[in-house]
Amino acid sequence: MIRFAALSLALAGSLSATSVHADEASVRAAIKTLVPNAAIESIADAAMPGYSEVMIGGSVVYVSNDGKYLIQGSVYDIANKADLTEQRRATTRKTELAKVTADKRIRFKAKEEKFRVTVFTDIDCGYCRKLHQEMAQYNDLGITVDYLFFPRAGLNSESFNKAVSVWCAADKLAAMTDAKNGKDLPAKTCANPIADDYALGQKVGVNGTPAIFTDDGTQVGGYVPAASLLERLNSKQTTGR
């Protein structure tokens, strides 16, 4: 995930300025000056007059339309008490997560499903294992858990290879549980989505595991106990936040 150096900005004048359409070339040039290899995904008008919203590798930054200033951080709509930056991230996550079909996920399905979440996981991380140990509780509360892999050590690491072995096992669910319990799995290889999962995690801004996302792209936590997760999901369903 791309990270920018902290920049000190004076915003008062910008917030009161008349809105103008972005000079996209200036915005792109400004980003490339800071991060030459930045892969810019989109540029759109920002809620703040005089600024453009730029999506880069799952991150949202704001660049003045003349290309002089960059803001890194969240923009809040005070009147509506809404985090506009997080809403934009969620929209992007929703689109990207929807592209992952069921056959590319390892699904622990609730018998009476009320909610479904996507969890980016690492075989070896402690809180990922803690979450998995409570899988029966999530399922009993009506929460289906779809796993995608995010080996934090990166491609071709030990945790990456363990993920491949889980995916290539005859019984993926049993293999996942065994791996989460620290059992050594037979090393296996086959066509697998692990590298794609890892790239997707980077694109949607995963920076730690576990990372739990709802179908609308909202991140509802890292590790969250089953009862607390159900409470958050119910609250979100009621309030839309």
Secondary structure, DSSP 4 states (H G I P E B T S, - for coil): ---PPP-----HHHHHSPP----HHHHHHHHHHH-TT--EEEEEE-SSTTEEEEEETTEEEEEETTSS-EEES--EETTTTEEHHHHHHHHHHHHHHHTS-GGGSEEE--TT-SEEEEEEE-TT-HHHHHHHHTHHHHHHTTEEEEEEE--TT-TTSHHHHHHHHHHTSSSHHHHHHHHHTTPPPPP---S-SHHHHHHHHHHTT--SSSEEE-TTS-EEESS--HHHHHHHHHHHHHH--
